[in-house]
Amino acid sequence: ITIDLGFAHTTERDTVLSFVDVPGHERFVRNMLAGVGGMDLVMLHVASDESVMPQTREHFEICRLLEVPAGLVVITKSDLADAGMLEVVRLEVQELVSGSFLDGAPVIAVSARTGEGVPELRRVLASVASAVRRRSSDGPPRLPIDRVFSLKGFGTVVTGTLLTGRLTHDDELILQPSGRAATVRGLHVHGKAQAEAVAGQRVAVNLSGVDVADVARGETLTRTDAVTVTRHADVHIELLPTARQIKHGARVRFHQGTRELIGRVVLPDVTHLEPGAAASARIYFDAPAVIVRGDRFILRAYSPLVTIGGGTVLDPVPPR
């Protein structure tokens, strides 16, 4: 069972595909949210012997709320199902994704045991990936950190998906929200040393000036002027139809990038927000958030731990 994030890559038709394997189990959605923020393309996996599960629906809604631009569906364990079972799963998948960014996306049945469908999956992945809009390398770098470790002879190494900008050797950057300064000693992309990393790439950054104990998942490697460190923000919230209503002053779990914060929702015009509704609100965080205008985020209930909605940051420095 996948508990934390896993990483891999392959090359198909001159396209480098970087995989972030996220946990599927409901107990590890928090870890899943730390890996899904930088995705340009999602593979939604559905097992042929289980079909659409509750965690499938939650992962799908998270990807929809984060506005992942493209994707495909993979029906796994095809060797365990006959043609009739596979058709039932396809129909249930089509019902799930109807009207979403995955509506009309390729649906491919594969078996890891026999290899059936895997060559087709590789071809389709390369085709769909080639049509995805490239991330901009203009502007300041922004790397939400999803892993931190120490490498003998090198020191502190952080990894993540570079959302914007580019990184080069000797860049003088800052870790937010801690405010610690760090310098880029080296860059690796898929295990190979590089002089530069650009937006959209999975990158490992060797840092000087900080100890491994000073850095944790949830920090962002960036420049001082690139992000806003704030304790409150004005946002637009969209509640899922399956969620409970949110009351004015409710505590929620706010997920953005690789960071999770506890927040309190203030509704300016109403006492509560009904399931399936949308509204503007202000969120007060219990710790500093690292955000910019336009960031997408996910909201989960404080208890029980279920996804209830998401939205967009409207103003990271709102007026009193």
C-alpha positions as CSV (number, residue, x, y, z in Angstrom):
1,I,0.0,0.0,0.0
2,T,1.2,3.5,-0.9
3,I,1.5,5.6,2.3
4,D,3.6,8.5,1.2
5,L,4.5,10.1,-2.2
6,G,6.5,8.0,-4.7
7,F,8.4,9.3,-7.7
8,A,9.5,7.9,-11.1
9,H,10.1,9.0,-14.6
10,T,10.3,7.6,-18.2
11,T,10.8,8.9,-21.7
12,E,8.3,8.3,-24.5
13,R,8.6,9.9,-27.9
14,D,11.1,12.4,-26.7
15,T,8.6,13.4,-23.9
16,V,9.9,13.1,-20.4
17,L,7.0,11.9,-18.2
18,S,7.5,12.6,-14.4
19,F,5.3,10.5,-12.2
20,V,4.1,11.4,-8.7
21,D,2.5,8.3,-7.2
22,V,0.0,9.5,-4.5
23,P,-1.6,7.3,-1.8
24,G,-5.2,6.2,-2.6
25,H,-6.3,5.2,0.9
26,E,-8.6,7.6,2.7
27,R,-6.3,7.8,5.7
28,F,-3.5,9.2,3.5
29,V,-5.3,11.9,1.5
30,R,-3.2,14.5,3.4
31,N,-0.1,13.0,1.7
32,M,-1.9,12.8,-1.6
33,L,-2.7,16.5,-1.5
34,A,1.0,17.3,-1.0
35,G,1.8,15.6,-4.3
36,V,-1.1,16.6,-6.6
37,G,-0.6,20.4,-6.6
38,G,1.9,20.6,-9.4
39,M,0.4,18.1,-11.8
40,D,-0.3,19.0,-15.4
41,L,-1.8,15.6,-16.2
42,V,-3.6,13.0,-14.0
43,M,-3.9,9.3,-14.5
44,L,-7.0,8.2,-12.5
45,H,-6.6,4.5,-11.6
46,V,-9.7,2.3,-11.2
47,A,-9.3,-1.4,-10.4
48,S,-11.4,-3.7,-12.5
49,D,-12.2,-5.9,-9.6
50,E,-13.4,-3.0,-7.4
51,S,-14.6,-0.3,-9.8
52,V,-15.2,3.2,-8.6
53,M,-14.5,3.4,-4.8
54,P,-15.2,6.3,-2.4
55,Q,-11.5,7.3,-2.5
56,T,-11.7,7.3,-6.3
57,R,-14.5,9.9,-6.1
58,E,-12.5,12.0,-3.5
59,H,-9.3,12.0,-5.6
60,F,-11.3,12.9,-8.7
61,E,-13.0,15.8,-7.0
62,I,-9.7,17.1,-5.7
63,C,-8.2,17.1,-9.2
64,R,-11.3,18.8,-10.5
65,L,-11.2,21.5,-7.8
66,L,-7.5,22.1,-8.4
67,E,-8.3,22.5,-12.2
68,V,-5.8,19.9,-13.4
69,P,-6.0,20.6,-17.1
70,A,-5.9,17.1,-18.6
71,G,-5.9,13.4,-17.9
72,L,-6.9,9.9,-18.7
73,V,-8.4,6.9,-16.9
74,V,-6.6,3.6,-16.4
75,I,-8.5,0.5,-15.5
76,T,-6.0,-1.8,-13.8
77,K,-5.9,-5.5,-13.1
78,S,-7.7,-6.3,-16.4
79,D,-6.5,-9.9,-16.1
80,L,-8.9,-10.3,-13.2
81,A,-12.0,-9.3,-15.2
82,D,-13.9,-10.6,-18.2
83,A,-15.2,-8.4,-21.0
84,G,-18.6,-7.9,-19.2
85,M,-17.0,-6.7,-16.0
86,L,-14.7,-4.3,-17.9
87,E,-17.6,-2.8,-19.7
88,V,-19.4,-2.2,-16.4
89,V,-16.4,-0.4,-15.0
90,R,-16.1,1.7,-18.1
91,L,-19.7,2.8,-17.7
92,E,-19.3,3.6,-14.0
93,V,-16.1,5.7,-14.9
94,Q,-18.0,7.6,-17.6
95,E,-20.8,8.4,-15.2
96,L,-18.2,9.7,-12.6
97,V,-16.3,12.0,-15.0
98,S,-19.3,13.2,-17.0
99,G,-19.1,17.0,-17.6
100,S,-15.6,17.3,-16.1
101,F,-12.1,17.7,-17.5
102,L,-11.9,13.9,-17.9
103,D,-15.2,13.7,-19.9
104,G,-14.2,12.1,-23.2
105,A,-10.6,11.3,-22.0
106,P,-9.0,8.0,-23.1
107,V,-9.9,5.0,-20.9
108,I,-7.3,2.2,-21.1
109,A,-7.4,-1.2,-19.5
110,V,-4.0,-2.6,-18.4
111,S,-2.6,-5.5,-16.5
112,A,0.7,-5.1,-14.7
113,R,0.9,-8.9,-14.5
114,T,0.5,-9.8,-18.2
115,G,1.6,-6.5,-19.7
116,E,-1.6,-6.2,-21.6
117,G,-2.4,-2.5,-22.5
118,V,0.8,-1.1,-21.2
119,P,2.3,-0.2,-24.7
120,E,-0.9,1.5,-25.6
121,L,-0.9,3.4,-22.3
122,R,2.6,4.7,-23.0
123,R,1.6,5.9,-26.4
124,V,-1.5,7.6,-25.1
125,L,0.4,9.3,-22.2
126,A,2.9,10.8,-24.7
127,S,0.1,12.0,-26.9
128,V,-2.0,13.6,-24.2
129,A,1.2,15.1,-22.6
130,S,2.3,16.7,-25.9
131,A,-1.0,18.7,-26.0
132,V,-0.7,20.0,-22.4
133,R,0.1,23.7,-22.2
134,R,3.7,24.3,-21.0
135,R,4.2,26.1,-17.7
136,S,5.8,29.5,-17.9
137,S,9.5,29.8,-16.9
138,D,9.1,33.6,-16.7
139,G,9.0,35.3,-13.3
140,P,10.4,34.2,-10.0
141,P,11.0,30.6,-9.1
142,R,8.5,28.8,-6.8
143,L,9.2,25.3,-5.5
144,P,6.8,23.9,-2.9
145,I,8.9,21.3,-1.0
146,D,7.5,17.7,-0.8
147,R,10.6,15.9,0.5
148,V,13.7,16.8,2.5
149,F,16.8,14.6,3.2
150,S,20.5,14.8,3.8
151,L,23.0,13.3,1.3
152,K,26.5,12.4,2.5
153,G,29.0,14.7,1.0
154,F,26.4,17.2,-0.2
155,G,24.2,18.2,2.8
156,T,20.6,19.3,2.6
157,V,18.6,18.3,-0.4
158,V,14.9,19.3,-1.1
159,T,12.7,18.1,-3.9
160,G,9.5,19.3,-5.5
161,T,7.8,20.3,-8.7
162,L,8.9,23.7,-9.9
163,L,5.7,25.6,-10.5
164,T,7.1,28.8,-12.1
165,G,10.4,30.4,-13.1
166,R,13.7,28.7,-13.2
167,L,16.5,27.7,-10.9
168,T,20.3,27.9,-11.6
169,H,23.5,27.3,-9.6
170,D,24.3,29.9,-7.0
171,D,20.8,31.3,-6.9
172,E,20.3,33.1,-3.5
173,L,16.8,32.1,-2.4
174,I,14.6,32.0,0.7
175,L,12.5,29.4,2.4
176,Q,9.0,30.6,3.2
177,P,7.4,30.9,5.7
178,S,10.4,30.3,7.9
179,G,12.4,33.1,6.2
180,R,15.6,31.2,6.2
181,A,18.1,32.1,3.4
182,A,19.6,29.4,1.3
183,T,21.9,29.1,-1.8
184,V,21.6,26.6,-4.6
185,R,24.7,24.4,-4.7
186,G,23.5,21.9,-7.2
187,L,20.5,20.8,-9.3
188,H,19.4,17.3,-10.3
189,V,16.5,16.5,-12.7
190,H,15.7,12.8,-12.7
191,G,19.0,11.9,-11.2
192,K,21.1,13.9,-13.7
193,A,23.0,17.0,-12.7
194,Q,21.7,20.1,-14.5
195,A,22.9,23.7,-14.8
196,E,19.3,24.9,-14.8
197,A,15.8,23.6,-13.9
198,V,12.7,25.1,-15.5
199,A,9.0,25.2,-14.6
200,G,7.2,21.9,-14.8
201,Q,10.2,19.8,-13.9
202,R,10.6,17.5,-10.9
203,V,13.8,18.8,-9.4
204,A,16.2,18.0,-6.5
205,V,18.0,21.1,-5.1
206,N,21.1,20.8,-3.0
207,L,21.1,23.8,-0.6
208,S,23.8,25.4,1.4
209,G,23.1,27.7,4.4
210,V,20.4,25.5,6.0
211,D,20.5,22.2,7.9
212,V,18.1,19.4,7.1
213,A,16.4,19.8,10.5
214,D,15.6,23.4,9.5
215,V,13.4,22.4,6.5
216,A,10.2,20.5,6.3
217,R,7.5,19.5,3.7
218,G,5.2,22.5,3.3
219,E,7.9,25.2,2.9
220,T,8.4,26.9,-0.4
221,L,11.8,27.7,-2.0
222,T,11.5,31.0,-3.7
223,R,12.6,34.7,-3.8
224,T,11.6,37.2,-1.2
225,D,9.2,39.2,-3.5
226,A,7.6,36.2,-5.2
227,V,5.0,35.1,-2.7
228,T,2.9,36.6,0.2
229,V,3.3,35.3,3.7
230,T,0.0,36.0,5.4
231,R,-2.3,35.0,8.2
232,H,-5.5,35.7,6.4
233,A,-6.8,35.8,2.8
234,D,-9.9,36.6,0.8
235,V,-10.9,33.5,-1.2
236,H,-13.7,32.2,-3.4
237,I,-15.0,28.9,-2.1
238,E,-16.8,26.1,-3.9
239,L,-18.5,23.4,-1.7
240,L,-19.0,19.9,-3.0
241,P,-22.6,18.8,-3.3
242,T,-21.8,15.9,-1.0
243,A,-20.3,18.1,1.7
244,R,-22.0,19.3,4.9
245,Q,-22.8,23.0,5.1
246,I,-20.1,25.3,6.4
247,K,-21.1,27.7,9.1
248,H,-19.7,31.1,9.7
249,G,-16.6,30.7,11.9
250,A,-16.1,27.0,11.1
251,R,-12.7,25.5,11.4
252,V,-11.3,23.8,8.2
253,R,-8.1,22.3,6.9
254,F,-6.6,24.4,4.1
255,H,-4.3,22.6,1.6
256,Q,-2.3,24.6,-0.9
257,G,0.9,23.4,-2.6
258,T,2.5,21.0,-0.1
259,R,1.3,22.9,3.0
260,E,-1.6,22.1,5.3
261,L,-3.0,24.8,7.7
262,I,-5.9,25.0,10.1
263,G,-8.1,28.0,9.2
264,R,-11.4,29.6,10.3
265,V,-13.9,30.6,7.6
266,V,-15.6,34.0,7.9
267,L,-18.6,34.4,5.7
268,P,-19.4,38.2,5.2
269,D,-23.0,38.0,4.1
270,V,-24.5,34.7,5.3
271,T,-24.5,32.5,8.4
272,H,-23.7,29.4,6.5
273,L,-22.9,28.0,3.0
274,E,-25.0,25.1,1.7
275,P,-23.6,22.0,-0.1
276,G,-22.9,22.7,-3.8
277,A,-22.9,26.5,-3.2
278,A,-20.2,29.0,-3.9
279,A,-19.3,32.2,-2.2
280,S,-16.6,34.7,-1.3
281,A,-15.1,34.4,2.2
282,R,-12.1,35.3,4.4
283,I,-10.0,32.6,6.0
284,Y,-7.9,33.3,9.1
285,F,-4.9,30.8,9.4
286,D,-3.4,29.5,12.6
287,A,0.1,29.7,11.0
288,P,1.5,31.7,8.1
289,A,0.3,30.7,4.6
290,V,2.6,31.1,1.5
291,I,0.3,32.1,-1.3
292,V,-0.3,34.3,-4.3
293,R,-3.4,35.6,-6.0
294,G,-5.0,33.0,-8.2
295,D,-3.7,29.9,-6.3
296,R,-6.0,27.0,-6.2
297,F,-6.6,25.3,-2.8
298,I,-8.5,22.4,-1.2
299,L,-10.7,22.5,1.9
300,R,-11.2,19.5,4.2
301,A,-13.3,19.3,7.2
302,Y,-11.6,19.7,10.6
303,S,-13.3,16.5,11.7
304,P,-14.1,14.0,10.2
305,L,-11.3,14.2,7.7
306,V,-13.2,14.5,4.4
307,T,-12.8,16.8,1.4
308,I,-15.5,19.4,1.4
309,G,-14.5,21.8,-1.3
310,G,-11.9,24.1,-2.8
311,G,-11.4,27.4,-4.5
312,T,-9.2,30.3,-5.5
313,V,-7.2,32.9,-3.6
314,L,-8.6,36.3,-4.5
315,D,-6.5,38.6,-2.2
316,P,-3.6,37.3,0.0
317,V,-3.3,40.8,1.7
318,P,-7.0,41.8,2.2
319,P,-7.9,45.1,3.9
320,R,-9.2,45.2,7.4
